[in-house]
Amino acid sequence: MTKGYCDKDLWNIDYWFMNLMPDMLQQFKDTKHGSPSCLGTEYVDEHGISCNDECHAEWDKILDNMIFLFREMNEETCQKKNPYLKEHDNILQEFEEKYGLFGEKLEEGKMNKLGRVLHFPSEIPEYKDIEEKYYAEEKALRQYREDCKNEALELFSKWFYSLWD
């Protein structure tokens, strides 16, 4: 507690940050008392008092967007999931039951000087289609989370000095 973090947090700073930041921002949003003065439109009412009815809603929207993006960049909290995950898991289990771990039954009696050859479900025609769809979706999900991370950090950087109350 003397440093503000524990040594365990150093093992995986990105995981710590992705889990801590959206919760901190949510609490900040829920308990804040003000908003950046540059937001909204300032006007003078009929009593000569300076007003800005939009700044709090605009700030809430920015904070909500940051919270959403920080959650989406985290594989564990991302709302998007691979639609082929269950089929892929079933294929892996079936492949291992039929052909052994890493397809060892496909190589029985074929040991070479370098050891055994590893095989994967994508090498078997009946599994190839789902494997390709699964890995294409994984690639798209990684790109989506990367884009969310970049946008979240860009917003965080832009509004960094406004994250106080």
DSSP file (Angstrom, degrees, kcal/mol; ACC not computed):
  #  RESIDUE AA STRUCTURE BP1 BP2  ACC     N-H-->O    O-->H-N    N-H-->O    O-->H-N    TCO  KAPPA ALPHA  PHI   PSI    X-CA   Y-CA   Z-CA
    1    1 A M              0   0    0      0, 0.0     3,-0.2     0, 0.0     5,-0.1   0.000 360.0 360.0 360.0 -17.8    0.0    0.0    0.0
    2    2 A T        +     0   0    0      1,-0.2     4,-0.1     2,-0.1     0, 0.0   0.774 360.0  40.8 -70.5 -23.6    2.9    2.3    0.4
    3    3 A K  S    S-     0   0    0      2,-0.4    -1,-0.2     0, 0.0     3,-0.1   0.596 110.0-114.9 -98.4 -13.8    3.5    2.6   -3.3
    4    4 A G  S    S+     0   0    0     -3,-0.2     2,-0.3     1,-0.2    -2,-0.1   0.448  94.2  53.0  89.6   0.6   -0.1    2.8   -4.5
    5    5 A Y  S    S-     0   0    0      5,-0.0    -2,-0.4     0, 0.0     2,-0.3  -0.960  81.9-117.5-154.7 162.9    0.1   -0.6   -6.2
    6    6 A C    >>  -     0   0    0     -2,-0.3     3,-1.2    -3,-0.1     4,-0.6  -0.735  27.5-112.9-106.9 160.8    1.2   -4.1   -5.3
    7    7 A D  G >4 S+     0   0    0     -2,-0.3     3,-1.1     1,-0.3     4,-0.4   0.818 115.2  64.0 -59.7 -30.9    4.1   -6.0   -6.8
    8    8 A K  G >4 S+     0   0    0      1,-0.3     3,-1.5     2,-0.2     4,-0.5   0.843  92.1  64.1 -61.9 -33.1    1.6   -8.5   -8.3
    9    9 A D  G X4 S+     0   0    0     -3,-1.2     3,-0.8     1,-0.3     7,-0.3   0.790  93.1  63.4 -60.4 -27.3    0.2   -5.7  -10.5
   10   10 A L  G X< S+     0   0    0     -3,-1.1     3,-0.5    -4,-0.6    -1,-0.3   0.709  87.5  70.9 -71.5 -19.7    3.7   -5.5  -12.2
   11   11 A W  G <  S+     0   0    0     -3,-1.5    -1,-0.2    -4,-0.4    -2,-0.2   0.807 121.5   8.1 -65.9 -28.8    3.3   -9.0  -13.5
   12   12 A N  G <>  +     0   0    0     -3,-0.8     4,-2.3    -4,-0.5    -1,-0.3  -0.493  68.7 170.4-155.1  72.3    0.6   -7.9  -15.9
   13   13 A I  H <> S+     0   0    0     -3,-0.5     4,-2.9     1,-0.2     5,-0.2   0.865  80.7  54.6 -60.4 -39.0    0.2   -4.1  -16.0
   14   14 A D  H  > S+     0   0    0      2,-0.2     4,-2.8     1,-0.2    -1,-0.2   0.920 109.7  46.8 -62.8 -42.4   -2.0   -4.2  -19.1
   15   15 A Y  H  > S+     0   0    0     -3,-0.2     4,-1.8     2,-0.2     5,-0.2   0.923 113.1  49.6 -63.3 -44.7   -4.5   -6.6  -17.4
   16   16 A W  H  X S+     0   0    0     -4,-2.3     4,-2.3    -7,-0.3     5,-0.2   0.934 113.9  45.8 -58.5 -48.0   -4.4   -4.5  -14.2
   17   17 A F  H  X S+     0   0    0     -4,-2.9     4,-2.7     1,-0.2    -2,-0.2   0.921 111.2  51.1 -63.4 -46.2   -5.1   -1.3  -16.2
   18   18 A M  H  < S+     0   0    0     -4,-2.8    -1,-0.2     1,-0.2    -2,-0.2   0.810 116.9  40.9 -64.8 -29.2   -7.9   -2.8  -18.3
   19   19 A N  H  X S+     0   0    0     -4,-1.8     4,-0.5    -5,-0.2    -1,-0.2   0.806 121.3  40.3 -86.8 -31.3   -9.7   -4.1  -15.2
   20   20 A L  H  X S+     0   0    0     -4,-2.3     4,-2.5    -5,-0.2     5,-0.2   0.911 105.6  60.4 -83.3 -45.6   -9.1   -1.0  -13.0
   21   21 A M  H  X S+     0   0    0     -4,-2.7     4,-2.9    -5,-0.2     5,-0.2   0.880 102.5  47.8 -60.4 -47.1   -9.6    1.9  -15.4
   22   22 A P  H  > S+     0   0    0      0, 0.0     4,-2.1     0, 0.0    -1,-0.2   0.898 114.6  48.1 -63.6 -35.4  -13.2    1.4  -16.5
   23   23 A D  H  X S+     0   0    0     -4,-0.5     4,-2.3     2,-0.2    -2,-0.2   0.904 112.6  48.5 -68.8 -40.2  -14.3    0.8  -12.9
   24   24 A M  H  X S+     0   0    0     -4,-2.5     4,-2.8     2,-0.2    -1,-0.2   0.935 112.7  47.8 -62.8 -45.7  -12.4    4.0  -11.8
   25   25 A L  H  X S+     0   0    0     -4,-2.9     4,-2.7     1,-0.2    -2,-0.2   0.878 110.5  52.5 -63.9 -37.0  -14.0    6.0  -14.6
   26   26 A Q  H  X S+     0   0    0     -4,-2.1     4,-2.6    -5,-0.2    -1,-0.2   0.935 112.2  44.2 -64.5 -45.6  -17.5    4.7  -13.7
   27   27 A Q  H  X S+     0   0    0     -4,-2.3     4,-1.8     2,-0.2    -2,-0.2   0.906 112.5  53.1 -65.0 -40.5  -17.1    5.7  -10.1
   28   28 A F  H  X S+     0   0    0     -4,-2.8     4,-1.1     1,-0.2    -2,-0.2   0.937 111.9  45.4 -56.9 -47.7  -15.7    9.0  -11.1
   29   29 A K  H  < S+     0   0    0     -4,-2.7     3,-0.4     1,-0.2    -2,-0.2   0.916 113.4  49.6 -62.6 -44.2  -18.7    9.6  -13.4
   30   30 A D  H  < S+     0   0    0     -4,-2.6    -1,-0.2     1,-0.2    -2,-0.2   0.762 122.5  31.1 -69.2 -25.2  -21.2    8.5  -10.7
   31   31 A T  H  < S+     0   0    0     -4,-1.8    -1,-0.2    -3,-0.2    -2,-0.2   0.370  88.0 124.8-116.3   3.9  -19.7   10.7   -8.0
   32   32 A K     <  -     0   0    0     -4,-1.1   133,-0.1    -3,-0.4     3,-0.1  -0.191  41.0-163.7 -66.9 158.1  -18.4   13.7   -9.9
   33   33 A H        +     0   0    0    132,-0.1     2,-0.3     1,-0.0    -1,-0.1   0.527  66.5  23.4-115.5 -13.8  -19.5   17.2   -9.0
   34   34 A G        -     0   0    0    130,-0.1    -1,-0.0    22,-0.0    -2,-0.0  -0.812  58.9-139.6-144.1-178.3  -18.4   19.1  -12.1
   35   35 A S        -     0   0    0     -2,-0.3    21,-0.1    -3,-0.1    20,-0.1  -0.960  44.6 -77.6-143.6 156.9  -17.5   19.0  -15.8
   36   36 A P    >   -     0   0    0      0, 0.0     3,-1.6     0, 0.0    23,-0.1  -0.344  37.5-135.6 -59.1 134.9  -14.9   20.6  -18.0
   37   37 A S  T 3  S+     0   0    0      1,-0.3     5,-0.1    -2,-0.0    18,-0.1   0.665  98.2  70.1 -69.5 -15.4  -15.9   24.2  -18.7
   38   38 A C  T 3  S+     0   0    0      3,-0.0    -1,-0.3    17,-0.0     2,-0.2   0.606  85.7  87.3 -77.8  -9.4  -15.0   23.9  -22.3
   39   39 A L  S <  S+     0   0    0     -3,-1.6    16,-0.3     2,-0.1    15,-0.1  -0.494  81.7   9.3 -89.7 159.4  -18.0   21.6  -22.9
   40   40 A G  S    S-     0   0    0     14,-0.3     2,-0.5    15,-0.2    12,-0.0  -0.141  95.0 -65.3  72.0-169.0  -21.5   22.7  -23.8
   41   41 A T        -     0   0    0      2,-0.0    12,-0.4     0, 0.0    13,-0.3  -0.981  42.8-144.2-124.6 122.1  -22.6   26.2  -24.7
   42   42 A E        +     0   0    0     -2,-0.5     2,-0.3    10,-0.2    10,-0.2  -0.644  28.0 162.9 -86.3 140.9  -22.4   29.0  -22.1
   43   43 A Y  E     -A   51   0A   0      8,-2.6     8,-3.9    -2,-0.3     2,-0.5  -0.946  37.8-114.4-147.8 167.0  -25.2   31.6  -22.1
   44   44 A V  E     -A   50   0A   0     -2,-0.3     6,-0.2     6,-0.3    -2,-0.0  -0.932  32.7-142.4-108.2 126.2  -26.5   34.3  -19.8
   45   45 A D    >   -     0   0    0      4,-2.7     3,-2.1    -2,-0.5    -1,-0.0  -0.094  37.4 -84.0 -79.7-176.7  -30.1   33.7  -18.6
   46   46 A E  T 3  S+     0   0    0      1,-0.3    -1,-0.1     2,-0.1    -2,-0.0   0.650 129.2  55.1 -65.2 -15.3  -32.8   36.4  -18.1
   47   47 A H  T 3  S-     0   0    0      2,-0.2    -1,-0.3     0, 0.0     3,-0.1   0.344 120.2-106.6 -97.8   4.5  -31.4   37.1  -14.6
   48   48 A G  S <  S+     0   0    0     -3,-2.1     2,-0.4     1,-0.3    -2,-0.1   0.656  74.1 141.4  81.1  16.2  -27.9   37.8  -16.0
   49   49 A I        -     0   0    0      1,-0.0    -4,-2.7     0, 0.0     2,-0.3  -0.784  55.5-120.5 -96.5 133.4  -26.5   34.5  -14.6
   50   50 A S  E     +A   44   0A   0     -2,-0.4     2,-0.3    -6,-0.2    -6,-0.3  -0.558  41.3 179.8 -71.6 128.5  -24.0   32.6  -16.7
   51   51 A C  E     -A   43   0A   0     -8,-3.9    -8,-2.6    -2,-0.3     2,-0.2  -0.890  26.8-174.8-131.4 158.6  -25.4   29.1  -17.4
   52   52 A N        +     0   0    0     -2,-0.3     4,-0.3   -10,-0.2     3,-0.2  -0.701   7.0 173.6-153.4  96.4  -24.4   26.0  -19.3
   53   53 A D  S    S+     0   0    0    -12,-0.4     4,-0.3    -2,-0.2   -11,-0.1   0.617  76.5  51.0 -81.2 -13.3  -27.1   23.3  -19.4
   54   54 A E  S  > S+     0   0    0    -13,-0.3     4,-2.4     1,-0.1   -14,-0.3   0.659  82.9  83.2-101.3 -18.0  -25.2   20.9  -21.7
   55   55 A C  H  > S+     0   0    0    -16,-0.3     4,-2.4    -3,-0.2     5,-0.2   0.873  91.7  48.8 -63.2 -40.0  -21.7   20.5  -20.2
   56   56 A H  H  > S+     0   0    0     -4,-0.3     4,-2.4     2,-0.2    -1,-0.2   0.920 114.1  45.4 -66.9 -42.7  -22.6   17.7  -17.7
   57   57 A A  H  > S+     0   0    0     -4,-0.3     4,-2.0     2,-0.2    -1,-0.2   0.891 113.9  49.8 -66.1 -39.0  -24.5   15.6  -20.3
   58   58 A E  H  X S+     0   0    0     -4,-2.4     4,-1.9     2,-0.2    -2,-0.2   0.905 111.8  48.1 -66.1 -41.4  -21.7   16.1  -22.8
   59   59 A W  H  X S+     0   0    0     -4,-2.4     4,-2.7    -5,-0.2    -2,-0.2   0.899 110.0  52.5 -65.6 -41.6  -19.1   15.1  -20.1
   60   60 A D  H  X S+     0   0    0     -4,-2.4     4,-3.0     1,-0.2    -1,-0.2   0.901 108.3  51.5 -59.4 -41.0  -21.1   12.0  -19.2
   61   61 A K  H  X S+     0   0    0     -4,-2.0     4,-2.1     2,-0.2    -1,-0.2   0.902 110.7  47.6 -64.2 -41.4  -21.2   11.0  -22.8
   62   62 A I  H  X S+     0   0    0     -4,-1.9     4,-2.4     2,-0.2    -2,-0.2   0.933 114.3  46.7 -64.6 -46.3  -17.4   11.3  -23.1
   63   63 A L  H  X S+     0   0    0     -4,-2.7     4,-2.8     1,-0.2    -2,-0.2   0.914 111.0  52.0 -63.3 -43.0  -16.9    9.3  -19.9
   64   64 A D  H  X S+     0   0    0     -4,-3.0     4,-2.7     1,-0.2    -1,-0.2   0.901 109.9  49.8 -59.1 -40.7  -19.4    6.6  -21.0
   65   65 A N  H  X S+     0   0    0     -4,-2.1     4,-2.7     2,-0.2    -2,-0.2   0.922 111.4  47.8 -65.2 -43.9  -17.6    6.3  -24.3
   66   66 A M  H  X S+     0   0    0     -4,-2.4     4,-2.7     2,-0.2     5,-0.2   0.933 112.8  49.0 -61.5 -45.7  -14.2    5.9  -22.5
   67   67 A I  H  X S+     0   0    0     -4,-2.8     4,-2.1     1,-0.2    -2,-0.2   0.933 112.6  48.1 -59.3 -47.4  -15.7    3.3  -20.1
   68   68 A F  H  X S+     0   0    0     -4,-2.7     4,-2.5    -5,-0.2    -2,-0.2   0.937 113.1  47.0 -58.6 -49.1  -17.2    1.4  -23.0
   69   69 A L  H  X S+     0   0    0     -4,-2.7     4,-1.9     1,-0.2    -2,-0.2   0.894 110.4  51.8 -64.5 -40.8  -14.0    1.4  -25.0
   70   70 A F  H  < S+     0   0    0     -4,-2.7     4,-0.5     1,-0.2    -1,-0.2   0.882 113.0  46.3 -63.3 -36.6  -11.8    0.4  -22.1
   71   71 A R  H >< S+     0   0    0     -4,-2.1     3,-0.8    -5,-0.2     6,-0.3   0.886 111.9  51.0 -71.1 -37.9  -14.2   -2.6  -21.5
   72   72 A E  H 3< S+     0   0    0     -4,-2.5    -2,-0.2     1,-0.2    -1,-0.2   0.786 102.0  59.9 -71.3 -27.3  -14.3   -3.5  -25.2
   73   73 A M  T 3< S+     0   0    0     -4,-1.9     2,-0.6    -5,-0.2    -1,-0.2   0.692  91.2  83.2 -73.7 -16.0  -10.5   -3.6  -25.4
   74   74 A N  S X> S-     0   0    0     -3,-0.8     4,-1.9    -4,-0.5     3,-0.8  -0.791  74.3-147.2 -92.0 120.3  -10.4   -6.3  -22.8
   75   75 A E  T 34 S+     0   0    0     -2,-0.6    -1,-0.1     1,-0.2    -4,-0.0   0.831  98.2  53.6 -55.0 -34.2  -11.0   -9.8  -24.2
   76   76 A E  T 34 S+     0   0    0      1,-0.2    -1,-0.2    -3,-0.0    -4,-0.1   0.816 119.8  29.8 -73.5 -30.8  -12.7  -10.8  -20.9
   77   77 A T  T <4 S+     0   0    0     -3,-0.8    -2,-0.2    -6,-0.3    -1,-0.2   0.460  87.4 121.7-109.5  -3.1  -15.2   -7.9  -20.9
   78   78 A C     <  -     0   0    0     -4,-1.9    -6,-0.1    -6,-0.1    -9,-0.0  -0.384  56.7-145.6 -61.3 133.5  -15.6   -7.3  -24.6
   79   79 A Q  S    S+     0   0    0     -2,-0.1     2,-0.4     2,-0.0    -1,-0.1   0.779  78.3  84.2 -73.2 -26.5  -19.2   -7.7  -25.7
   80   80 A K        -     0   0    0     -8,-0.1     2,-0.3    61,-0.1    -2,-0.1  -0.626  61.9-177.7 -80.7 133.4  -18.2   -9.2  -29.1
   81   81 A K        -     0   0    0     -2,-0.4    -2,-0.0     0, 0.0    -6,-0.0  -0.903  36.5 -96.7-128.4 157.5  -17.5  -12.9  -29.0
   82   82 A N    >   -     0   0    0     -2,-0.3     3,-1.7     1,-0.2     4,-0.3  -0.637  27.3-153.9 -74.6 117.2  -16.4  -15.4  -31.6
   83   83 A P  T 3  S+     0   0    0      0, 0.0     4,-0.3     0, 0.0     3,-0.2   0.645  93.9  54.4 -68.0 -12.4  -19.5  -17.1  -32.9
   84   84 A Y  T 3> S+     0   0    0      1,-0.1     4,-2.8    49,-0.1     5,-0.2   0.323  76.9 102.5-101.1   7.2  -17.5  -20.1  -33.9
   85   85 A L  H <> S+     0   0    0     -3,-1.7     4,-2.8     2,-0.2     5,-0.2   0.925  82.4  44.6 -58.9 -49.1  -16.0  -20.7  -30.4
   86   86 A K  H  > S+     0   0    0     -4,-0.3     4,-2.5     1,-0.2    -1,-0.2   0.934 115.5  47.3 -64.2 -45.5  -18.2  -23.5  -29.4
   87   87 A E  H  > S+     0   0    0     -4,-0.3     4,-2.3     1,-0.2    -1,-0.2   0.903 112.7  50.5 -60.8 -40.6  -17.8  -25.3  -32.7
   88   88 A H  H  X S+     0   0    0     -4,-2.8     4,-2.5     2,-0.2    -2,-0.2   0.924 109.9  49.0 -64.3 -44.7  -14.1  -24.8  -32.5
   89   89 A D  H  X S+     0   0    0     -4,-2.8     4,-2.1     1,-0.2    -1,-0.2   0.902 111.5  50.3 -61.2 -40.6  -13.9  -26.2  -29.0
   90   90 A N  H  X S+     0   0    0     -4,-2.5     4,-2.7    -5,-0.2    -1,-0.2   0.900 109.7  50.8 -63.5 -40.5  -16.0  -29.2  -30.1
   91   91 A I  H  X S+     0   0    0     -4,-2.3     4,-3.2     2,-0.2     5,-0.2   0.917 108.9  51.0 -63.3 -44.4  -13.6  -29.8  -33.1
   92   92 A L  H  X S+     0   0    0     -4,-2.5     4,-2.2     1,-0.2    -1,-0.2   0.914 112.9  46.0 -60.3 -42.6  -10.6  -29.7  -30.9
   93   93 A Q  H  X S+     0   0    0     -4,-2.1     4,-2.3     2,-0.2    -2,-0.2   0.932 115.2  45.9 -65.9 -45.8  -12.1  -32.2  -28.5
   94   94 A E  H  X S+     0   0    0     -4,-2.7     4,-2.5     2,-0.2     5,-0.2   0.907 111.8  52.1 -63.8 -42.4  -13.2  -34.5  -31.4
   95   95 A F  H  X S+     0   0    0     -4,-3.2     4,-3.3     1,-0.2     5,-0.4   0.925 111.1  47.3 -59.3 -45.6   -9.8  -34.2  -33.1
   96   96 A E  H  X S+     0   0    0     -4,-2.2     4,-1.8    -5,-0.2    -1,-0.2   0.888 112.1  49.8 -65.9 -38.6   -8.0  -35.2  -29.9
   97   97 A E  H  < S+     0   0    0     -4,-2.3    -1,-0.2    -5,-0.2    -2,-0.2   0.914 120.4  35.7 -65.1 -41.6  -10.3  -38.1  -29.3
   98   98 A K  H  < S+     0   0    0     -4,-2.5    -2,-0.2    -5,-0.2    -3,-0.2   0.909 136.0  17.8 -76.9 -44.0   -9.9  -39.4  -32.9
   99   99 A Y  H  < S-     0   0    0     -4,-3.3     6,-3.0    -5,-0.2     7,-0.6   0.410 102.2-119.9-116.6  -0.5   -6.2  -38.5  -33.6
  100  100 A G    ><  -     0   0    0     -4,-1.8     3,-2.1    -5,-0.4    -1,-0.2  -0.100  59.3 -27.2  83.3 173.0   -4.6  -38.0  -30.1
  101  101 A L  G >  S-     0   0    0      1,-0.3     3,-1.0     2,-0.2    18,-0.1  -0.434 137.8  -4.8 -63.1 125.3   -3.0  -34.9  -28.8
  102  102 A F  G 3  S-     0   0    0      1,-0.2    17,-2.2    -2,-0.2    -1,-0.3   0.795 126.9 -69.2  55.9  31.0   -1.5  -32.9  -31.7
  103  103 A G  G X> S+     0   0    0     -3,-2.1     3,-1.7    15,-0.2     4,-0.5   0.807  79.6 159.7  65.8  31.9   -2.6  -35.7  -34.1
  104  104 A E  G X4  +     0   0    0     -3,-1.0     3,-1.0     1,-0.3    -4,-0.2   0.804  69.9  60.8 -58.9 -29.7   -0.1  -38.2  -32.7
  105  105 A K  G >4 S+     0   0    0     -6,-3.0     3,-0.7     1,-0.3    -1,-0.3   0.734  95.9  62.1 -70.6 -20.7   -2.1  -41.1  -34.1
  106  106 A L  G <4 S+     0   0    0     -3,-1.7    -1,-0.3    -7,-0.6    -2,-0.2   0.704 107.6  44.1 -72.6 -19.1   -1.7  -39.7  -37.6
  107  107 A E  G X< S+     0   0    0     -3,-1.0     3,-2.8    -4,-0.5    -1,-0.2   0.254  76.1 145.8-110.5  10.0    2.1  -40.2  -37.3
  108  108 A E  T <  S+     0   0    0     -3,-0.7    -3,-0.1     1,-0.3    -4,-0.0  -0.275  80.4   5.8 -54.7 127.6    2.2  -43.7  -35.8
  109  109 A G  T 3  S+     0   0    0      1,-0.1    -1,-0.3     0, 0.0    -2,-0.0   0.525 109.2  97.2  77.4   6.9    5.3  -45.4  -37.1
  110  110 A K    <   +     0   0    0     -3,-2.8     7,-0.1     7,-0.1    -2,-0.1  -0.055  44.7 152.1-117.8  32.6    6.5  -42.3  -38.8
  111  111 A M        -     0   0    0      5,-0.1     2,-0.2     2,-0.1     5,-0.2  -0.385  25.8-161.8 -63.8 136.9    9.0  -40.9  -36.3
  112  112 A N  B >   -B  115   0B   0      3,-1.3     3,-1.4    -2,-0.1    -1,-0.0  -0.588  35.7 -91.9-111.3 179.7   11.7  -38.8  -37.9
  113  113 A K  T 3  S+     0   0    0      1,-0.3     3,-0.1    -2,-0.2    -2,-0.1   0.797 123.1  52.6 -62.5 -30.1   15.2  -37.7  -36.7
  114  114 A L  T 3  S-     0   0    0      1,-0.3     2,-0.3     0, 0.0    -1,-0.3   0.467 117.7-103.2 -87.8  -1.8   13.8  -34.4  -35.3
  115  115 A G  B <   -B  112   0B   0     -3,-1.4    -3,-1.3     2,-0.0    -1,-0.3  -0.773  64.0 -22.8 110.3-160.4   11.0  -36.0  -33.3
  116  116 A R        -     0   0    0     -2,-0.3     2,-0.4    -5,-0.2    -5,-0.1  -0.550  58.1-119.1 -92.7 156.2    7.3  -36.1  -34.0
  117  117 A V        -     0   0    0     -2,-0.2     2,-0.4    -7,-0.1   -10,-0.1  -0.723  25.3-133.1 -89.3 137.2    5.3  -33.9  -36.3
  118  118 A L        -     0   0    0     -2,-0.4     2,-0.3   -11,-0.0   -15,-0.2  -0.747  21.6-163.9 -91.8 138.5    2.5  -31.9  -34.8
  119  119 A H        -     0   0    0    -17,-2.2   -15,-0.1    -2,-0.4   -12,-0.0  -0.882   2.6-159.4-121.8 155.0   -0.9  -31.8  -36.5
  120  120 A F    >   -     0   0    0     -2,-0.3     3,-2.2   -17,-0.1     4,-0.3  -0.906  34.0-106.3-131.8 157.4   -3.8  -29.6  -36.1
  121  121 A P  G >  S+     0   0    0      0, 0.0     3,-2.1     0, 0.0     6,-0.4   0.804 112.2  69.9 -54.4 -32.2   -7.5  -29.9  -37.0
  122  122 A S  G 3  S+     0   0    0      1,-0.3     6,-0.1     5,-0.1    10,-0.1   0.688  90.0  63.6 -62.6 -16.0   -7.2  -27.5  -39.9
  123  123 A E  G <  S+     0   0    0     -3,-2.2    -1,-0.3     4,-0.1     3,-0.0   0.645  88.9  78.8 -80.4 -15.0   -5.2  -30.2  -41.7
  124  124 A I  S X> S-     0   0    0     -3,-2.1     3,-2.1    -4,-0.3     4,-1.3  -0.849  81.4-137.9 -97.9 122.9   -8.3  -32.5  -41.7
  125  125 A P  H 3> S+     0   0    0      0, 0.0     4,-0.6     0, 0.0     3,-0.3   0.820 100.1  58.8 -50.8 -38.7  -10.8  -31.6  -44.5
  126  126 A E  H 34 S+     0   0    0      1,-0.2     4,-0.2     2,-0.1    -4,-0.1   0.723 115.6  35.5 -67.5 -18.7  -13.9  -32.1  -42.3
  127  127 A Y  H <> S+     0   0    0     -3,-2.1     4,-2.4    -6,-0.4    -1,-0.2   0.575  93.1  90.0-105.5 -14.5  -12.6  -29.4  -39.8
  128  128 A K  H  X S+     0   0    0     -4,-1.3     4,-2.5    -3,-0.3     5,-0.2   0.862  83.8  52.1 -56.6 -45.0  -10.9  -27.0  -42.2
  129  129 A D  H  X S+     0   0    0     -4,-0.6     4,-2.3     1,-0.2    -1,-0.2   0.937 113.4  42.1 -61.4 -50.1  -14.0  -24.8  -42.8
  130  130 A I  H  > S+     0   0    0     -4,-0.2     4,-3.1     1,-0.2    -1,-0.2   0.903 113.3  53.7 -65.6 -40.7  -14.8  -24.1  -39.2
  131  131 A E  H  X S+     0   0    0     -4,-2.4     4,-2.6     2,-0.2     5,-0.2   0.924 110.3  47.1 -58.8 -44.7  -11.1  -23.6  -38.3
  132  132 A E  H  X S+     0   0    0     -4,-2.5     4,-2.1    -5,-0.2    -2,-0.2   0.918 114.5  46.2 -64.6 -43.6  -10.7  -21.0  -41.0
  133  133 A K  H  X S+     0   0    0     -4,-2.3     4,-2.3    -5,-0.2    -2,-0.2   0.917 112.9  50.7 -64.0 -43.0  -13.9  -19.2  -39.9
  134  134 A Y  H  X S+     0   0    0     -4,-3.1     4,-2.3     1,-0.2    -2,-0.2   0.943 113.7  43.1 -60.6 -49.9  -12.9  -19.3  -36.3
  135  135 A Y  H  X S+     0   0    0     -4,-2.6     4,-2.0     2,-0.2    -1,-0.2   0.824 112.1  53.4 -71.1 -30.6   -9.4  -17.9  -36.9
  136  136 A A  H  X S+     0   0    0     -4,-2.1     4,-2.1    -5,-0.2    -1,-0.2   0.911 111.4  46.8 -66.0 -41.5  -10.7  -15.2  -39.3
  137  137 A E  H  X S+     0   0    0     -4,-2.3     4,-2.7     2,-0.2    -2,-0.2   0.893 109.8  53.4 -67.1 -39.6  -13.2  -14.1  -36.6
  138  138 A E  H  X S+     0   0    0     -4,-2.3     4,-2.4     2,-0.2    -1,-0.2   0.904 108.8  50.1 -60.6 -41.3  -10.4  -14.2  -34.0
  139  139 A K  H  X S+     0   0    0     -4,-2.0     4,-2.0     2,-0.2    -2,-0.2   0.919 111.5  47.7 -62.7 -44.2   -8.3  -11.9  -36.2
  140  140 A A  H  X S+     0   0    0     -4,-2.1     4,-2.4     1,-0.2    -2,-0.2   0.892 111.8  50.4 -64.8 -40.0  -11.2   -9.5  -36.6
  141  141 A L  H  X S+     0   0    0     -4,-2.7     4,-2.6     2,-0.2     5,-0.2   0.897 108.8  51.5 -65.6 -40.4  -11.9   -9.5  -32.9
  142  142 A R  H  X S+     0   0    0     -4,-2.4     4,-2.2     2,-0.2    -1,-0.2   0.908 111.6  47.7 -62.1 -40.8   -8.2   -8.7  -32.1
  143  143 A Q  H  X S+     0   0    0     -4,-2.0     4,-2.6     2,-0.2    -2,-0.2   0.907 110.7  51.6 -66.7 -41.3   -8.4   -5.8  -34.6
  144  144 A Y  H  X S+     0   0    0     -4,-2.4     4,-2.4     2,-0.2    -2,-0.2   0.934 112.2  45.7 -59.6 -47.2  -11.6   -4.6  -33.0
  145  145 A R  H  X S+     0   0    0     -4,-2.6     4,-2.5     2,-0.2    -1,-0.2   0.871 111.9  52.2 -66.8 -36.0  -10.1   -4.7  -29.5
  146  146 A E  H  X S+     0   0    0     -4,-2.2     4,-2.5    -5,-0.2    -1,-0.2   0.921 110.3  48.1 -63.3 -44.2   -6.9   -3.0  -30.8
  147  147 A D  H  X S+     0   0    0     -4,-2.6     4,-2.4     2,-0.2    -2,-0.2   0.897 111.7  50.0 -63.0 -40.9   -9.1   -0.2  -32.4
  148  148 A C  H  X S+     0   0    0     -4,-2.4     4,-2.9     2,-0.2    -2,-0.2   0.917 110.5  50.4 -63.0 -43.3  -11.0    0.2  -29.1
  149  149 A K  H  X S+     0   0    0     -4,-2.5     4,-2.7     2,-0.2     5,-0.3   0.939 111.4  47.7 -59.1 -48.3   -7.7    0.4  -27.2
  150  150 A N  H  X S+     0   0    0     -4,-2.5     4,-1.8     1,-0.2    -2,-0.2   0.911 115.0  44.7 -62.3 -43.0   -6.4    3.1  -29.5
  151  151 A E  H  X S+     0   0    0     -4,-2.4     4,-2.4     2,-0.2    -1,-0.2   0.901 113.3  51.0 -68.5 -40.4   -9.6    5.1  -29.3
  152  152 A A  H  X S+     0   0    0     -4,-2.9     4,-2.8     1,-0.2    -2,-0.2   0.932 112.8  45.1 -61.8 -46.4   -9.8    4.7  -25.5
  153  153 A L  H  X S+     0   0    0     -4,-2.7     4,-2.4     2,-0.2    -1,-0.2   0.832 110.7  54.2 -69.5 -31.3   -6.3    5.9  -25.0
  154  154 A E  H  X S+     0   0    0     -4,-1.8     4,-2.4    -5,-0.3    -1,-0.2   0.932 113.0  42.7 -65.3 -45.7   -6.7    8.8  -27.4
  155  155 A L  H  X S+     0   0    0     -4,-2.4     4,-2.6     2,-0.2    -2,-0.2   0.912 113.3  52.6 -64.7 -42.9   -9.7   10.0  -25.4
  156  156 A F  H  < S+     0   0    0     -4,-2.8     4,-0.4     1,-0.2    -2,-0.2   0.909 112.0  46.1 -59.4 -43.2   -8.0    9.3  -22.1
  157  157 A S  H >< S+     0   0    0     -4,-2.4     3,-0.8     2,-0.2     4,-0.3   0.921 112.1  50.6 -65.2 -45.1   -5.0   11.4  -23.3
  158  158 A K  H 3< S+     0   0    0     -4,-2.4     3,-0.2     1,-0.2    -2,-0.2   0.894 122.6  31.0 -60.6 -41.4   -7.3   14.2  -24.6
  159  159 A W  T >< S+     0   0    0     -4,-2.6     3,-2.0     1,-0.2     4,-0.4   0.234  85.1 115.2-103.9  12.6   -9.2   14.5  -21.3
  160  160 A F  G X  S+     0   0    0     -3,-0.8     3,-1.4    -4,-0.4    -1,-0.2   0.885  77.2  47.7 -52.3 -48.5   -6.4   13.5  -19.0
  161  161 A Y  G 3  S+     0   0    0     -4,-0.3    -1,-0.3     1,-0.3    -2,-0.1   0.475 106.8  59.5 -77.7   0.1   -6.2   16.8  -17.2
  162  162 A S  G <  S+     0   0    0     -3,-2.0     2,-1.7     1,-0.1    -1,-0.3   0.401  75.1  99.2-101.9  -0.6  -10.0   16.9  -16.8
  163  163 A L    <   +     0   0    0     -3,-1.4     2,-0.3    -4,-0.4    -1,-0.1  -0.381  65.5  88.1 -87.6  60.6  -10.1   13.7  -14.8
  164  164 A W              0   0    0     -2,-1.7  -130,-0.1    -3,-0.1  -132,-0.0  -0.956 360.0 360.0-145.8 161.9  -10.4   15.4  -11.4
  165  165 A D              0   0    0     -2,-0.3  -132,-0.1  -133,-0.1    -1,-0.1   0.351 360.0 360.0-143.5 360.0  -13.2   16.6   -9.3
